[in-house]
């Protein structure tokens, strides 16, 4: 248990240490076209939408991070309070530690009580976990939905990581049997467009593309390794902007979450203009929580909601569905990325 709890603590510590190191989510290569004469008032703008079949008051949520060790349980309790106060959905980090070690369950079991009955709570496990484990994770959290993460690059960078990667049949089985919504996600490396037809065939409806540009588990696991003499897989992965372009042909098939390096209302608006239905935020919220505690994070989230309305005013959008059609321009690099994808 100690080894696994220690890993949880290290992930939080190193994610914060690496906050904002040379990361780009690609969204600086996307430009929203301003209206100049938007003919709109801020109080006409509605940022509510639906996520996993439920109404939510803003198109973003607190994405999976942590839980299962003493220190990380404390962070999760704070996040539960933030979710309750702000109305944002909240995903916990992987619960696999609590399936192996019963003593790690208690923290997860407290989350529903702290988040309140109305908060949309998401369980989290690796995509190789059996349907029975998925049920145990959901029950432990009294969760509304389940996230299953895929993280091949992270596992390969971890000396103690998995070395065999068969997950698709399991995802298909969980999707078929589960009564709660299932969301399949990456952890900041980006879901490739090559995986989308496979996930579609498996019946998956909710995807978090979780691209490169924020928290980076390749650099985190390199830092955790004893031999730090070289950086394995440096730069590998698809940015948040690239994952969204890669998913364009699949807008009718999936409800899309964008995540990876989201730090501002402008980032959120750009993701939605590129076709995302909502946005997940981890590293940025962790950073604010560690620096400014619960009050600071609540304030930042309420500011983000207000700032999103301001960005929507600039581009003349009254609703999230209008924002998803907002005129935008791509850099030559992103255009080339999109054109080259057509080969595959
Ligand atoms: C994560 N993330 C994550 N994802 C997941 O599915 N299960 C997990 O256990 C974790 N653990 C975790 C720990 C910490 C400390 C962080 C910061 C993140 C990944 C997270 O949900 C998200 O996909 C990526 O972090 C990219 O988003 P940001 O952090 O760039 O906003």
Boltz pocket constraint, residues with backbone or C-beta under 6 A from the ligand:
constraints:
  - pocket:
      binder: B
      contacts: [[A, 8], [A, 11], [A, 12], [A, 15], [A, 63], [A, 64], [A, 65], [A, 66], [A, 92], [A, 93], [A, 94], [A, 124], [A, 125], [A, 147], [A, 148], [A, 149], [A, 185], [A, 186], [A, 187], [A, 188], [A, 210], [A, 211], [A, 213], [A, 214], [A, 215], [A, 216], [A, 259], [A, 260], [A, 261], [A, 262], [A, 280], [A, 281], [A, 282], [A, 283], [A, 284], [A, 286]]
      max_distance: 6.0
